[in-house]
C-alpha cells in the first residue's frame, strides 16, 4: 500500500502545508499545477523536494478556481476540461523534466475529482487527455464499492488505474467519501485515522458514516500534511504499514 499526499499548494507569499515535513514519509506526491493553488516557483521547488526524497510525482490538476481552492464545481465542456488537464500536466511535466524527473500519474483535485467520479463525460475528457500525454500517465481515482465501470473506461483509453482510498474521510454505503459539509465527514481523531488506514491496507472492512460495513479495493492511501497533527498521523501510518 502506497501513501500519497496533495502537496505544493502554496501560492506566492502564502504558505500552505508542511511539505518538507511530510515528503520523507510518503510514496507519491500529488503536485498542484497552478489552477487551484501553486505557482511556477512553488511547482519547481516541490518537484525538487520530491526528487530529493525519491518520491513518485503526479500532477494534481483542477478547475481554474484559485479563490475557491478548486472545491467549487464549474460548468465546463468536455473540450475545456480536456484542454485544461493537458495544459496543467504539460506545465508540471516540463518543470519536472528540467530537473531530470518525470510524472507518473494524474490525480484531479477537488471539484474536478468529484465530478470525474460522477459524470462520465468529465471522466472521458480527462482520460482522453491522459491518453495523449507523453509517458503513459496513470489515473488516480477514488475507489468505491463498485470499481468495474471505472476499470472498463480506463481500459478503453489504455490508461492505467490507481485506486485511491482516504484514511481521514468518512464513507457512505456506496463507497463515496462524505461531503465536507456534513458533520463527521473528516476524521479528526488520530486513532480513528490510523485504524481506518490499517484496515484498508489489510483488506478489512471499515465502518461507513451510518454504521454499515464497507470493503474497499485500494492501491494507494491519501494522507494529509497541512498541520502538525496530520504529520504525526502520517508517521504513525507509515510505521504501522511497515510493521
Secondary structure, DSSP 8 states (H G I E B T S, - for coil): -EEEEEE---BTTB--S-HHHHGGG-SEEEEE-SSSS--HHHHHHHHHHHHHTT-EEEEE---S-TTTTT-S-----HHHHHHHHHHHHHHHHHHHHHTT--EEEE---HHHHHHHHH-HHHHHHHHHHHHTSTT--EEEEE--S--HHHHHHHHHHT--EEEEEESSB-B-TTS-B--TTSTTSB---HHHHHHHHHHHHTT--EE-TTS-EE----SEEEE--SSHHHHHHHHHHHHHHH-
